[in-house]
Amino acid sequence: MDPHIQSYKKLGGVLGVLLVLTAVTVGVSRLDLGSLSLGVAMVIAGTKSALVLLFFMHLKYESWLIRGSFLMTIGVLALFIGFMFWDVGFR
C-alpha cells in the first residue's frame, strides 16, 4: 500500500480555508437572509465537513469502495432526515 503523506503546506492551507469558512459562518449568521439562512449555513458546514473528511481523515486517498460506502451512508442519513422533516411538517 502506497503511503499518502501530505505536506504541512497543504494541511496548513486546508486549515486556513477552514478558519476562513468559520469566519464566513459567523459573518453570515449576523446577516438577515430570511429563509436562505439555513441553506447558506448548511452549504458552508457541508463544505467544511467535506474538507475535513477529504484531507484530515484521508478519505481522498481511499478506494472507491470505501468512498462509495461512505457516500451511501450519508445519502441514507439525508433520506431519514428528510422523512423526519416531512413527517413533522405534515402533522
PDB file of N, CA, C and O in Angstrom, chain B, residues numbered from 101:
ATOM      1  N   MET B 101       0.834  -1.170   0.000  1.00  0.00           N
ATOM      2  CA  MET B 101       0.000   0.000   0.000  1.00  0.00           C
ATOM      3  C   MET B 101       0.881   1.237   0.000  1.00  0.00           C
ATOM      4  O   MET B 101       1.832   1.338   0.776  1.00  0.00           O
ATOM      5  N   ASP B 102       0.557   2.168  -0.873  1.00  0.00           N
ATOM      6  CA  ASP B 102       1.334   3.394  -1.016  1.00  0.00           C
ATOM      7  C   ASP B 102       0.944   4.388   0.070  1.00  0.00           C
ATOM      8  O   ASP B 102      -0.231   4.731   0.202  1.00  0.00           O
ATOM      9  N   PRO B 103       1.916   4.853   0.848  1.00  0.00           N
ATOM     10  CA  PRO B 103       1.567   5.806   1.899  1.00  0.00           C
ATOM     11  C   PRO B 103       1.136   7.144   1.291  1.00  0.00           C
ATOM     12  O   PRO B 103       1.648   7.552   0.248  1.00  0.00           O
ATOM     13  N   HIS B 104       0.223   7.799   1.930  1.00  0.00           N
ATOM     14  CA  HIS B 104      -0.276   9.080   1.444  1.00  0.00           C
ATOM     15  C   HIS B 104       0.068  10.175   2.449  1.00  0.00           C
ATOM     16  O   HIS B 104      -0.782  10.651   3.202  1.00  0.00           O
ATOM     17  N   ILE B 105       1.327  10.549   2.433  1.00  0.00           N
ATOM     18  CA  ILE B 105       1.812  11.565   3.353  1.00  0.00           C
ATOM     19  C   ILE B 105       1.558  12.928   2.724  1.00  0.00           C
ATOM     20  O   ILE B 105       1.951  13.180   1.585  1.00  0.00           O
ATOM     21  N   GLN B 106       0.900  13.802   3.474  1.00  0.00           N
ATOM     22  CA  GLN B 106       0.600  15.134   2.974  1.00  0.00           C
ATOM     23  C   GLN B 106       1.582  16.128   3.572  1.00  0.00           C
ATOM     24  O   GLN B 106       2.049  15.962   4.699  1.00  0.00           O
ATOM     25  N   SER B 107       1.885  17.153   2.806  1.00  0.00           N
ATOM     26  CA  SER B 107       2.823  18.152   3.286  1.00  0.00           C
ATOM     27  C   SER B 107       2.140  19.072   4.298  1.00  0.00           C
ATOM     28  O   SER B 107       0.920  19.230   4.308  1.00  0.00           O
ATOM     29  N   TYR B 108       2.972  19.670   5.144  1.00  0.00           N
ATOM     30  CA  TYR B 108       2.437  20.624   6.113  1.00  0.00           C
ATOM     31  C   TYR B 108       1.853  21.844   5.408  1.00  0.00           C
ATOM     32  O   TYR B 108       0.931  22.479   5.920  1.00  0.00           O
ATOM     33  N   LYS B 109       2.385  22.167   4.245  1.00  0.00           N
ATOM     34  CA  LYS B 109       1.878  23.314   3.488  1.00  0.00           C
ATOM     35  C   LYS B 109       0.431  23.066   3.045  1.00  0.00           C
ATOM     36  O   LYS B 109      -0.417  23.951   3.156  1.00  0.00           O
ATOM     37  N   LYS B 110       0.160  21.869   2.549  1.00  0.00           N
ATOM     38  CA  LYS B 110      -1.202  21.539   2.114  1.00  0.00           C
ATOM     39  C   LYS B 110      -2.154  21.497   3.304  1.00  0.00           C
ATOM     40  O   LYS B 110      -3.250  22.053   3.235  1.00  0.00           O
ATOM     41  N   LEU B 111      -1.752  20.848   4.393  1.00  0.00           N
ATOM     42  CA  LEU B 111      -2.602  20.775   5.580  1.00  0.00           C
ATOM     43  C   LEU B 111      -2.827  22.159   6.196  1.00  0.00           C
ATOM     44  O   LEU B 111      -3.921  22.465   6.672  1.00  0.00           O
ATOM     45  N   GLY B 112      -1.796  22.978   6.183  1.00  0.00           N
ATOM     46  CA  GLY B 112      -1.950  24.349   6.678  1.00  0.00           C
ATOM     47  C   GLY B 112      -2.886  25.166   5.800  1.00  0.00           C
ATOM     48  O   GLY B 112      -3.648  25.994   6.297  1.00  0.00           O
ATOM     49  N   GLY B 113      -2.826  24.929   4.483  1.00  0.00           N
ATOM     50  CA  GLY B 113      -3.745  25.608   3.572  1.00  0.00           C
ATOM     51  C   GLY B 113      -5.185  25.209   3.814  1.00  0.00           C
ATOM     52  O   GLY B 113      -6.086  26.049   3.803  1.00  0.00           O
ATOM     53  N   VAL B 114      -5.396  23.921   4.033  1.00  0.00           N
ATOM     54  CA  VAL B 114      -6.751  23.443   4.326  1.00  0.00           C
ATOM     55  C   VAL B 114      -7.224  24.019   5.660  1.00  0.00           C
ATOM     56  O   VAL B 114      -8.381  24.420   5.787  1.00  0.00           O
ATOM     57  N   LEU B 115      -6.341  24.062   6.645  1.00  0.00           N
ATOM     58  CA  LEU B 115      -6.692  24.659   7.927  1.00  0.00           C
ATOM     59  C   LEU B 115      -7.046  26.129   7.752  1.00  0.00           C
ATOM     60  O   LEU B 115      -8.002  26.613   8.358  1.00  0.00           O
ATOM     61  N   GLY B 116      -6.289  26.840   6.935  1.00  0.00           N
ATOM     62  CA  GLY B 116      -6.592  28.246   6.667  1.00  0.00           C
ATOM     63  C   GLY B 116      -7.952  28.427   6.020  1.00  0.00           C
ATOM     64  O   GLY B 116      -8.700  29.335   6.381  1.00  0.00           O
ATOM     65  N   VAL B 117      -8.277  27.563   5.062  1.00  0.00           N
ATOM     66  CA  VAL B 117      -9.595  27.628   4.416  1.00  0.00           C
ATOM     67  C   VAL B 117     -10.696  27.339   5.430  1.00  0.00           C
ATOM     68  O   VAL B 117     -11.741  27.989   5.410  1.00  0.00           O
ATOM     69  N   LEU B 118     -10.471  26.368   6.319  1.00  0.00           N
ATOM     70  CA  LEU B 118     -11.461  26.064   7.355  1.00  0.00           C
ATOM     71  C   LEU B 118     -11.667  27.249   8.295  1.00  0.00           C
ATOM     72  O   LEU B 118     -12.797  27.532   8.695  1.00  0.00           O
ATOM     73  N   LEU B 119     -10.599  27.934   8.648  1.00  0.00           N
ATOM     74  CA  LEU B 119     -10.730  29.103   9.523  1.00  0.00           C
ATOM     75  C   LEU B 119     -11.460  30.240   8.817  1.00  0.00           C
ATOM     76  O   LEU B 119     -12.272  30.933   9.431  1.00  0.00           O
ATOM     77  N   VAL B 120     -11.174  30.437   7.520  1.00  0.00           N
ATOM     78  CA  VAL B 120     -11.888  31.467   6.754  1.00  0.00           C
ATOM     79  C   VAL B 120     -13.371  31.121   6.661  1.00  0.00           C
ATOM     80  O   VAL B 120     -14.222  31.994   6.830  1.00  0.00           O
ATOM     81  N   LEU B 121     -13.686  29.858   6.394  1.00  0.00           N
ATOM     82  CA  LEU B 121     -15.086  29.447   6.317  1.00  0.00           C
ATOM     83  C   LEU B 121     -15.793  29.591   7.670  1.00  0.00           C
ATOM     84  O   LEU B 121     -16.991  29.872   7.714  1.00  0.00           O
ATOM     85  N   THR B 122     -15.067  29.404   8.758  1.00  0.00           N
ATOM     86  CA  THR B 122     -15.642  29.636  10.082  1.00  0.00           C
ATOM     87  C   THR B 122     -15.963  31.110  10.273  1.00  0.00           C
ATOM     88  O   THR B 122     -17.014  31.456  10.812  1.00  0.00           O
ATOM     89  N   ALA B 123     -15.057  31.982   9.830  1.00  0.00           N
ATOM     90  CA  ALA B 123     -15.316  33.424   9.903  1.00  0.00           C
ATOM     91  C   ALA B 123     -16.500  33.808   9.018  1.00  0.00           C
ATOM     92  O   ALA B 123     -17.309  34.656   9.393  1.00  0.00           O
ATOM     93  N   VAL B 124     -16.601  33.183   7.842  1.00  0.00           N
ATOM     94  CA  VAL B 124     -17.741  33.444   6.953  1.00  0.00           C
ATOM     95  C   VAL B 124     -19.038  32.986   7.612  1.00  0.00           C
ATOM     96  O   VAL B 124     -20.064  33.656   7.495  1.00  0.00           O
ATOM     97  N   THR B 125     -18.999  31.858   8.299  1.00  0.00           N
ATOM     98  CA  THR B 125     -20.176  31.367   9.006  1.00  0.00           C
ATOM     99  C   THR B 125     -20.633  32.369  10.060  1.00  0.00           C
ATOM    100  O   THR B 125     -21.825  32.652  10.176  1.00  0.00           O
ATOM    101  N   VAL B 126     -19.690  32.902  10.825  1.00  0.00           N
ATOM    102  CA  VAL B 126     -20.033  33.890  11.846  1.00  0.00           C
ATOM    103  C   VAL B 126     -20.581  35.151  11.188  1.00  0.00           C
ATOM    104  O   VAL B 126     -21.556  35.729  11.669  1.00  0.00           O
ATOM    105  N   GLY B 127     -19.962  35.579  10.095  1.00  0.00           N
ATOM    106  CA  GLY B 127     -20.442  36.770   9.395  1.00  0.00           C
ATOM    107  C   GLY B 127     -21.834  36.600   8.826  1.00  0.00           C
ATOM    108  O   GLY B 127     -22.666  37.502   8.924  1.00  0.00           O
ATOM    109  N   VAL B 128     -22.090  35.445   8.229  1.00  0.00           N
ATOM    110  CA  VAL B 128     -23.407  35.180   7.643  1.00  0.00           C
ATOM    111  C   VAL B 128     -24.469  35.063   8.727  1.00  0.00           C
ATOM    112  O   VAL B 128     -25.626  35.420   8.501  1.00  0.00           O
ATOM    113  N   SER B 129     -24.089  34.570   9.896  1.00  0.00           N
ATOM    114  CA  SER B 129     -25.071  34.428  10.979  1.00  0.00           C
ATOM    115  C   SER B 129     -25.582  35.779  11.466  1.00  0.00           C
ATOM    116  O   SER B 129     -26.660  35.856  12.055  1.00  0.00           O
ATOM    117  N   ARG B 130     -24.822  36.838  11.229  1.00  0.00           N
ATOM    118  CA  ARG B 130     -25.236  38.173  11.661  1.00  0.00           C
ATOM    119  C   ARG B 130     -26.062  38.898  10.600  1.00  0.00           C
ATOM    120  O   ARG B 130     -26.588  39.981  10.857  1.00  0.00           O
ATOM    121  N   LEU B 131     -26.179  38.306   9.404  1.00  0.00           N
ATOM    122  CA  LEU B 131     -26.988  38.893   8.341  1.00  0.00           C
ATOM    123  C   LEU B 131     -28.404  38.337   8.401  1.00  0.00           C
ATOM    124  O   LEU B 131     -28.624  37.199   8.817  1.00  0.00           O
ATOM    125  N   ASP B 132     -29.353  39.152   7.981  1.00  0.00           N
ATOM    126  CA  ASP B 132     -30.733  38.682   7.906  1.00  0.00           C
ATOM    127  C   ASP B 132     -30.996  38.222   6.473  1.00  0.00           C
ATOM    128  O   ASP B 132     -31.318  39.033   5.605  1.00  0.00           O
ATOM    129  N   LEU B 133     -30.859  36.935   6.235  1.00  0.00           N
ATOM    130  CA  LEU B 133     -31.071  36.384   4.900  1.00  0.00           C
ATOM    131  C   LEU B 133     -32.454  35.772   4.742  1.00  0.00           C
ATOM    132  O   LEU B 133     -32.779  35.224   3.689  1.00  0.00           O
ATOM    133  N   GLY B 134     -33.250  35.863   5.767  1.00  0.00           N
ATOM    134  CA  GLY B 134     -34.590  35.307   5.703  1.00  0.00           C
ATOM    135  C   GLY B 134     -34.568  33.792   5.625  1.00  0.00           C
ATOM    136  O   GLY B 134     -33.922  33.121   6.430  1.00  0.00           O
ATOM    137  N   SER B 135     -35.282  33.266   4.644  1.00  0.00           N
ATOM    138  CA  SER B 135     -35.375  31.809   4.517  1.00  0.00           C
ATOM    139  C   SER B 135     -34.104  31.187   3.937  1.00  0.00           C
ATOM    140  O   SER B 135     -33.967  29.963   3.937  1.00  0.00           O
ATOM    141  N   LEU B 136     -33.178  32.002   3.445  1.00  0.00           N
ATOM    142  CA  LEU B 136     -31.929  31.469   2.895  1.00  0.00           C
ATOM    143  C   LEU B 136     -30.876  31.179   3.966  1.00  0.00           C
ATOM    144  O   LEU B 136     -29.864  30.536   3.688  1.00  0.00           O
ATOM    145  N   SER B 137     -31.115  31.648   5.175  1.00  0.00           N
ATOM    146  CA  SER B 137     -30.105  31.495   6.241  1.00  0.00           C
ATOM    147  C   SER B 137     -29.729  30.040   6.473  1.00  0.00           C
ATOM    148  O   SER B 137     -28.547  29.707   6.552  1.00  0.00           O
ATOM    149  N   LEU B 138     -30.719  29.182   6.581  1.00  0.00           N
ATOM    150  CA  LEU B 138     -30.442  27.768   6.832  1.00  0.00           C
ATOM    151  C   LEU B 138     -29.686  27.145   5.661  1.00  0.00           C
ATOM    152  O   LEU B 138     -28.740  26.387   5.878  1.00  0.00           O
ATOM    153  N   GLY B 139     -30.078  27.444   4.445  1.00  0.00           N
ATOM    154  CA  GLY B 139     -29.408  26.883   3.267  1.00  0.00           C
ATOM    155  C   GLY B 139     -27.952  27.307   3.171  1.00  0.00           C
ATOM    156  O   GLY B 139     -27.075  26.487   2.897  1.00  0.00           O
ATOM    157  N   VAL B 140     -27.698  28.589   3.398  1.00  0.00           N
ATOM    158  CA  VAL B 140     -26.318  29.092   3.341  1.00  0.00           C
ATOM    159  C   VAL B 140     -25.475  28.456   4.438  1.00  0.00           C
ATOM    160  O   VAL B 140     -24.336  28.058   4.196  1.00  0.00           O
ATOM    161  N   ALA B 141     -26.031  28.358   5.643  1.00  0.00           N
ATOM    162  CA  ALA B 141     -25.298  27.737   6.749  1.00  0.00           C
ATOM    163  C   ALA B 141     -24.993  26.268   6.453  1.00  0.00           C
ATOM    164  O   ALA B 141     -23.904  25.786   6.766  1.00  0.00           O
ATOM    165  N   MET B 142     -25.944  25.560   5.854  1.00  0.00           N
ATOM    166  CA  MET B 142     -25.726  24.145   5.537  1.00  0.00           C
ATOM    167  C   MET B 142     -24.678  23.955   4.441  1.00  0.00           C
ATOM    168  O   MET B 142     -23.891  23.009   4.491  1.00  0.00           O
ATOM    169  N   VAL B 143     -24.665  24.847   3.455  1.00  0.00           N
ATOM    170  CA  VAL B 143     -23.653  24.752   2.390  1.00  0.00           C
ATOM    171  C   VAL B 143     -22.252  24.988   2.967  1.00  0.00           C
ATOM    172  O   VAL B 143     -21.310  24.268   2.636  1.00  0.00           O
ATOM    173  N   ILE B 144     -22.125  25.991   3.823  1.00  0.00           N
ATOM    174  CA  ILE B 144     -20.821  26.268   4.435  1.00  0.00           C
ATOM    175  C   ILE B 144     -20.397  25.103   5.327  1.00  0.00           C
ATOM    176  O   ILE B 144     -19.241  24.681   5.284  1.00  0.00           O
ATOM    177  N   ALA B 145     -21.313  24.586   6.128  1.00  0.00           N
ATOM    178  CA  ALA B 145     -20.981  23.463   7.010  1.00  0.00           C
ATOM    179  C   ALA B 145     -20.650  22.210   6.213  1.00  0.00           C
ATOM    180  O   ALA B 145     -19.745  21.462   6.583  1.00  0.00           O
ATOM    181  N   GLY B 146     -21.368  21.975   5.130  1.00  0.00           N
ATOM    182  CA  GLY B 146     -21.068  20.830   4.277  1.00  0.00           C
ATOM    183  C   GLY B 146     -19.699  20.931   3.630  1.00  0.00           C
ATOM    184  O   GLY B 146     -18.973  19.942   3.533  1.00  0.00           O
ATOM    185  N   THR B 147     -19.352  22.131   3.189  1.00  0.00           N
ATOM    186  CA  THR B 147     -18.028  22.347   2.598  1.00  0.00           C
ATOM    187  C   THR B 147     -16.929  22.103   3.624  1.00  0.00           C
ATOM    188  O   THR B 147     -15.922  21.463   3.320  1.00  0.00           O
ATOM    189  N   LYS B 148     -17.119  22.610   4.831  1.00  0.00           N
ATOM    190  CA  LYS B 148     -16.125  22.391   5.878  1.00  0.00           C
ATOM    191  C   LYS B 148     -15.987  20.919   6.241  1.00  0.00           C
ATOM    192  O   LYS B 148     -14.876  20.424   6.428  1.00  0.00           O
ATOM    193  N   SER B 149     -17.106  20.225   6.341  1.00  0.00           N
ATOM    194  CA  SER B 149     -17.016  18.803   6.679  1.00  0.00           C
ATOM    195  C   SER B 149     -16.378  18.000   5.553  1.00  0.00           C
ATOM    196  O   SER B 149     -15.654  17.038   5.810  1.00  0.00           O
ATOM    197  N   ALA B 150     -16.644  18.391   4.302  1.00  0.00           N
ATOM    198  CA  ALA B 150     -16.009  17.698   3.174  1.00  0.00           C
ATOM    199  C   ALA B 150     -14.497  17.890   3.200  1.00  0.00           C
ATOM    200  O   ALA B 150     -13.751  16.949   2.930  1.00  0.00           O
ATOM    201  N   LEU B 151     -14.036  19.093   3.520  1.00  0.00           N
ATOM    202  CA  LEU B 151     -12.593  19.336   3.605  1.00  0.00           C
ATOM    203  C   LEU B 151     -11.950  18.503   4.716  1.00  0.00           C
ATOM    204  O   LEU B 151     -10.879  17.927   4.526  1.00  0.00           O
ATOM    205  N   VAL B 152     -12.601  18.445   5.860  1.00  0.00           N
ATOM    206  CA  VAL B 152     -12.063  17.645   6.966  1.00  0.00           C
ATOM    207  C   VAL B 152     -12.003  16.171   6.574  1.00  0.00           C
ATOM    208  O   VAL B 152     -10.995  15.502   6.805  1.00  0.00           O
ATOM    209  N   LEU B 153     -13.084  15.669   5.979  1.00  0.00           N
ATOM    210  CA  LEU B 153     -13.114  14.253   5.579  1.00  0.00           C
ATOM    211  C   LEU B 153     -12.059  13.938   4.527  1.00  0.00           C
ATOM    212  O   LEU B 153     -11.372  12.921   4.619  1.00  0.00           O
ATOM    213  N   LEU B 154     -11.929  14.798   3.537  1.00  0.00           N
ATOM    214  CA  LEU B 154     -11.009  14.511   2.437  1.00  0.00           C
ATOM    215  C   LEU B 154      -9.545  14.599   2.846  1.00  0.00           C
ATOM    216  O   LEU B 154      -8.745  13.738   2.479  1.00  0.00           O
ATOM    217  N   PHE B 155      -9.191  15.632   3.602  1.00  0.00           N
ATOM    218  CA  PHE B 155      -7.770  15.852   3.863  1.00  0.00           C
ATOM    219  C   PHE B 155      -7.301  15.362   5.230  1.00  0.00           C
ATOM    220  O   PHE B 155      -6.255  14.721   5.325  1.00  0.00           O
ATOM    221  N   PHE B 156      -8.050  15.650   6.280  1.00  0.00           N
ATOM    222  CA  PHE B 156      -7.590  15.269   7.614  1.00  0.00           C
ATOM    223  C   PHE B 156      -7.924  13.818   7.944  1.00  0.00           C
ATOM    224  O   PHE B 156      -7.222  13.188   8.736  1.00  0.00           O
ATOM    225  N   MET B 157      -8.990  13.277   7.345  1.00  0.00           N
ATOM    226  CA  MET B 157      -9.347  11.878   7.587  1.00  0.00           C
ATOM    227  C   MET B 157      -8.934  10.993   6.407  1.00  0.00           C
ATOM    228  O   MET B 157      -9.257   9.806   6.378  1.00  0.00           O
ATOM    229  N   HIS B 158      -8.224  11.568   5.442  1.00  0.00           N
ATOM    230  CA  HIS B 158      -7.606  10.853   4.324  1.00  0.00           C
ATOM    231  C   HIS B 158      -8.596  10.099   3.443  1.00  0.00           C
ATOM    232  O   HIS B 158      -8.219   9.112   2.811  1.00  0.00           O
ATOM    233  N   LEU B 159      -9.832  10.530   3.386  1.00  0.00           N
ATOM    234  CA  LEU B 159     -10.813   9.863   2.532  1.00  0.00           C
ATOM    235  C   LEU B 159     -10.484  10.058   1.054  1.00  0.00           C
ATOM    236  O   LEU B 159     -10.888   9.258   0.209  1.00  0.00           O
ATOM    237  N   LYS B 160      -9.758  11.108   0.754  1.00  0.00           N
ATOM    238  CA  LYS B 160      -9.353  11.382  -0.628  1.00  0.00           C
ATOM    239  C   LYS B 160      -8.481  10.262  -1.198  1.00  0.00           C
ATOM    240  O   LYS B 160      -8.473  10.038  -2.409  1.00  0.00           O
ATOM    241  N   TYR B 161      -7.767   9.575  -0.354  1.00  0.00           N
ATOM    242  CA  TYR B 161      -6.817   8.567  -0.803  1.00  0.00           C
ATOM    243  C   TYR B 161      -7.322   7.134  -0.644  1.00  0.00           C
ATOM    244  O   TYR B 161      -6.572   6.188  -0.882  1.00  0.00           O
ATOM    245  N   GLU B 162      -8.568   6.963  -0.250  1.00  0.00           N
ATOM    246  CA  GLU B 162      -9.136   5.628  -0.070  1.00  0.00           C
ATOM    247  C   GLU B 162      -9.674   5.088  -1.389  1.00  0.00           C
ATOM    248  O   GLU B 162      -9.778   5.812  -2.379  1.00  0.00           O
ATOM    249  N   SER B 163     -10.010   3.815  -1.382  1.00  0.00           N
ATOM    250  CA  SER B 163     -10.533   3.175  -2.590  1.00  0.00           C
ATOM    251  C   SER B 163     -11.968   3.624  -2.835  1.00  0.00           C
ATOM    252  O   SER B 163     -12.607   4.217  -1.966  1.00  0.00           O
ATOM    253  N   TRP B 164     -12.461   3.332  -4.031  1.00  0.00           N
ATOM    254  CA  TRP B 164     -13.822   3.701  -4.396  1.00  0.00           C
ATOM    255  C   TRP B 164     -14.850   2.960  -3.551  1.00  0.00           C
ATOM    256  O   TRP B 164     -15.953   3.463  -3.337  1.00  0.00           O
ATOM    257  N   LEU B 165     -14.502   1.782  -3.074  1.00  0.00           N
ATOM    258  CA  LEU B 165     -15.431   1.034  -2.227  1.00  0.00           C
ATOM    259  C   LEU B 165     -15.666   1.760  -0.907  1.00  0.00           C
ATOM    260  O   LEU B 165     -16.806   1.875  -0.457  1.00  0.00           O
ATOM    261  N   ILE B 166     -14.610   2.244  -0.293  1.00  0.00           N
ATOM    262  CA  ILE B 166     -14.731   2.978   0.968  1.00  0.00           C
ATOM    263  C   ILE B 166     -15.477   4.288   0.738  1.00  0.00           C
ATOM    264  O   ILE B 166     -16.372   4.636   1.508  1.00  0.00           O
ATOM    265  N   ARG B 167     -15.113   5.016  -0.317  1.00  0.00           N
ATOM    266  CA  ARG B 167     -15.795   6.283  -0.619  1.00  0.00           C
ATOM    267  C   ARG B 167     -17.269   6.057  -0.910  1.00  0.00           C
ATOM    268  O   ARG B 167     -18.129   6.793  -0.426  1.00  0.00           O
ATOM    269  N   GLY B 168     -17.552   5.038  -1.702  1.00  0.00           N
ATOM    270  CA  GLY B 168     -18.940   4.749  -2.069  1.00  0.00           C
ATOM    271  C   GLY B 168     -19.783   4.363  -0.873  1.00  0.00           C
ATOM    272  O   GLY B 168     -20.929   4.794  -0.751  1.00  0.00           O
ATOM    273  N   SER B 169     -19.218   3.545   0.016  1.00  0.00           N
ATOM    274  CA  SER B 169     -19.983   3.161   1.201  1.00  0.00           C
ATOM    275  C   SER B 169     -20.209   4.362   2.105  1.00  0.00           C
ATOM    276  O   SER B 169     -21.267   4.471   2.725  1.00  0.00           O
ATOM    277  N   PHE B 170     -19.248   5.256   2.193  1.00  0.00           N
ATOM    278  CA  PHE B 170     -19.436   6.467   2.992  1.00  0.00           C
ATOM    279  C   PHE B 170     -20.513   7.356   2.380  1.00  0.00           C
ATOM    280  O   PHE B 170     -21.384   7.856   3.092  1.00  0.00           O
ATOM    281  N   LEU B 171     -20.458   7.554   1.065  1.00  0.00           N
ATOM    282  CA  LEU B 171     -21.465   8.386   0.403  1.00  0.00           C
ATOM    283  C   LEU B 171     -22.857   7.775   0.510  1.00  0.00           C
ATOM    284  O   LEU B 171     -23.842   8.499   0.657  1.00  0.00           O
ATOM    285  N   MET B 172     -22.946   6.455   0.437  1.00  0.00           N
ATOM    286  CA  MET B 172     -24.243   5.806   0.589  1.00  0.00           C
ATOM    287  C   MET B 172     -24.776   5.999   2.020  1.00  0.00           C
ATOM    288  O   MET B 172     -25.976   6.198   2.210  1.00  0.00           O
ATOM    289  N   THR B 173     -23.913   5.941   2.995  1.00  0.00           N
ATOM    290  CA  THR B 173     -24.313   6.181   4.375  1.00  0.00           C
ATOM    291  C   THR B 173     -24.842   7.601   4.549  1.00  0.00           C
ATOM    292  O   THR B 173     -25.866   7.811   5.200  1.00  0.00           O
ATOM    293  N   ILE B 174     -24.147   8.568   3.970  1.00  0.00           N
ATOM    294  CA  ILE B 174     -24.598   9.962   4.042  1.00  0.00           C
ATOM    295  C   ILE B 174     -25.928  10.118   3.318  1.00  0.00           C
ATOM    296  O   ILE B 174     -26.795  10.860   3.779  1.00  0.00           O
ATOM    297  N   GLY B 175     -26.105   9.435   2.198  1.00  0.00           N
ATOM    298  CA  GLY B 175     -27.366   9.501   1.464  1.00  0.00           C
ATOM    299  C   GLY B 175     -28.528   8.943   2.256  1.00  0.00           C
ATOM    300  O   GLY B 175     -29.607   9.534   2.268  1.00  0.00           O
ATOM    301  N   VAL B 176     -28.328   7.815   2.919  1.00  0.00           N
ATOM    302  CA  VAL B 176     -29.385   7.222   3.741  1.00  0.00           C
ATOM    303  C   VAL B 176     -29.700   8.136   4.933  1.00  0.00           C
ATOM    304  O   VAL B 176     -30.864   8.300   5.298  1.00  0.00           O
ATOM    305  N   LEU B 177     -28.672   8.724   5.532  1.00  0.00           N
ATOM    306  CA  LEU B 177     -28.894   9.666   6.624  1.00  0.00           C
ATOM    307  C   LEU B 177     -29.719  10.860   6.152  1.00  0.00           C
ATOM    308  O   LEU B 177     -30.646  11.291   6.838  1.00  0.00           O
ATOM    309  N   ALA B 178     -29.377  11.396   4.973  1.00  0.00           N
ATOM    310  CA  ALA B 178     -30.135  12.525   4.422  1.00  0.00           C
ATOM    311  C   ALA B 178     -31.575  12.124   4.130  1.00  0.00           C
ATOM    312  O   ALA B 178     -32.492  12.919   4.335  1.00  0.00           O
ATOM    313  N   LEU B 179     -31.778  10.924   3.661  1.00  0.00           N
ATOM    314  CA  LEU B 179     -33.130  10.424   3.404  1.00  0.00           C
ATOM    315  C   LEU B 179     -33.933  10.346   4.702  1.00  0.00           C
ATOM    316  O   LEU B 179     -35.085  10.777   4.744  1.00  0.00           O
ATOM    317  N   PHE B 180     -33.339   9.806   5.747  1.00  0.00           N
ATOM    318  CA  PHE B 180     -34.023   9.711   7.033  1.00  0.00           C
ATOM    319  C   PHE B 180     -34.333  11.090   7.611  1.00  0.00           C
ATOM    320  O   PHE B 180     -35.419  11.310   8.147  1.00  0.00           O
ATOM    321  N   ILE B 181     -33.392  12.009   7.503  1.00  0.00           N
ATOM    322  CA  ILE B 181     -33.639  13.364   7.995  1.00  0.00           C
ATOM    323  C   ILE B 181     -34.742  14.024   7.176  1.00  0.00           C
ATOM    324  O   ILE B 181     -35.580  14.740   7.724  1.00  0.00           O
ATOM    325  N   GLY B 182     -34.745  13.787   5.870  1.00  0.00           N
ATOM    326  CA  GLY B 182     -35.814  14.319   5.023  1.00  0.00           C
ATOM    327  C   GLY B 182     -37.165  13.765   5.396  1.00  0.00           C
ATOM    328  O   GLY B 182     -38.145  14.508   5.437  1.00  0.00           O
ATOM    329  N   PHE B 183     -37.244  12.463   5.672  1.00  0.00           N
ATOM    330  CA  PHE B 183     -38.504  11.856   6.120  1.00  0.00           C
ATOM    331  C   PHE B 183     -38.962  12.451   7.452  1.00  0.00           C
ATOM    332  O   PHE B 183     -40.156  12.648   7.679  1.00  0.00           O
ATOM    333  N   MET B 184     -38.000  12.731   8.326  1.00  0.00           N
ATOM    334  CA  MET B 184     -38.352  13.310   9.618  1.00  0.00           C
ATOM    335  C   MET B 184     -38.956  14.703   9.428  1.00  0.00           C
ATOM    336  O   MET B 184     -39.977  15.026  10.034  1.00  0.00           O
ATOM    337  N   PHE B 185     -38.324  15.530   8.586  1.00  0.00           N
ATOM    338  CA  PHE B 185     -38.867  16.864   8.330  1.00  0.00           C
ATOM    339  C   PHE B 185     -40.234  16.779   7.656  1.00  0.00           C
ATOM    340  O   PHE B 185     -41.127  17.571   7.956  1.00  0.00           O
ATOM    341  N   TRP B 186     -40.395  15.831   6.758  1.00  0.00           N
ATOM    342  CA  TRP B 186     -41.669  15.651   6.079  1.00  0.00           C
ATOM    343  C   TRP B 186     -42.754  15.249   7.073  1.00  0.00           C
ATOM    344  O   TRP B 186     -43.878  15.747   7.009  1.00  0.00           O
ATOM    345  N   ASP B 187     -42.413  14.347   7.991  1.00  0.00           N
ATOM    346  CA  ASP B 187     -43.368  13.895   8.991  1.00  0.00           C
ATOM    347  C   ASP B 187     -43.762  15.039   9.925  1.00  0.00           C
ATOM    348  O   ASP B 187     -44.942  15.230  10.218  1.00  0.00           O
ATOM    349  N   VAL B 188     -42.777  15.789  10.386  1.00  0.00           N
ATOM    350  CA  VAL B 188     -43.074  16.894  11.296  1.00  0.00           C
ATOM    351  C   VAL B 188     -43.832  18.002  10.558  1.00  0.00           C
ATOM    352  O   VAL B 188     -44.698  18.649  11.147  1.00  0.00           O
ATOM    353  N   GLY B 189     -43.525  18.224   9.309  1.00  0.00           N
ATOM    354  CA  GLY B 189     -44.167  19.289   8.540  1.00  0.00           C
ATOM    355  C   GLY B 189     -45.631  19.046   8.247  1.00  0.00           C
ATOM    356  O   GLY B 189     -46.383  20.006   8.082  1.00  0.00           O
ATOM    357  N   PHE B 190     -46.063  17.794   8.177  1.00  0.00           N
ATOM    358  CA  PHE B 190     -47.439  17.475   7.819  1.00  0.00           C
ATOM    359  C   PHE B 190     -48.246  16.936   8.988  1.00  0.00           C
ATOM    360  O   PHE B 190     -49.232  16.233   8.768  1.00  0.00           O
ATOM    361  N   ARG B 191     -47.869  17.235  10.200  1.00  0.00           N
ATOM    362  CA  ARG B 191     -48.635  16.800  11.382  1.00  0.00           C
ATOM    363  C   ARG B 191     -49.763  17.743  11.649  1.00  0.00           C
ATOM    364  O   ARG B 191     -50.520  17.547  12.599  1.00  0.00           O
TER     365      ARG B 191
END
